[in-house]
Amino acid sequence: EVQLVESGGGWVQPGRSLRLSCSASGFTFGSYAMHWVRQVPGKGLEWVSSISWDSGGMGYMDSVRGRFTISRDNAKNSLYLQMNSLRPEDTALYYCARGPGLAVAKGYFDFWGRGTLVTVSS
Amino acid sequence: EIVLTQSPGTLSLSPGERATLSCRASQTISSNYLAWYQQKPGQAPRLLIYGASSRATGIPDRFSGSGSGTDFTLTISSLEPEDFAVYFCQQYGNYLMYTFGQGTKVEI
């Protein structure tokens, strides 16, 4: 059974940093692109970032480019999102999601974790 | 950025009825790279449809997707009680600029 479990969320002041993690199991992690998607509770979904199976391809939404860094460790079956210079508008539930194949080009999400909540507030 | 507009915002129906949800794109979605997700309260989204019309693994055949270019439709042929949820469309034709619609709530 595919499982994705996010961690690392919490409350942080504006301008500070946070690192999210996603632990994967039930599939060959290194054979899939992975993504982060966020959702303000009660609102819509927003794609944040993607990384290919070998970290050779990655991308970010405009508002986080230069502040967030996606990475992965295939030996540890883990995905990460380093979030720096956080802003109140980054407040959301952050989901880890699996892509259907190796590359980030097939940018839909076939399995999702339950999410970790990030709150940015003074 | 491709903007996706879903309509209606809320669909009020009864079990057994047919639901038709619309997703319109601000520009042509290449290769019909359009997906649909279902989200229930307190749960993560679940993939229903990808490539505009291909059902994901385990999705009942009462769910079907259609459309091309800028106009796409998700149809639920006969609503079951567990189908009452929010539905989102998402385009992935614009490489690494993926966007979602604002959602359609299907309520009893």
Interface residues (C-beta under 8 A of the other chain):
Chain A: G44 L45 E46 W47 S50 G59 Y60 M61 Y95 P100 V104 A105 K106 G107 Y108 F109 D110 F111 W112 G113 R114 G115
Chain B: Y33 A35 Y37 Q43 A44 P45 R46 L47 Y50 A56 T57 F88 Q90 Y92 Y95 L96 M97 Y98 T99 F100 G101 Q102 G103
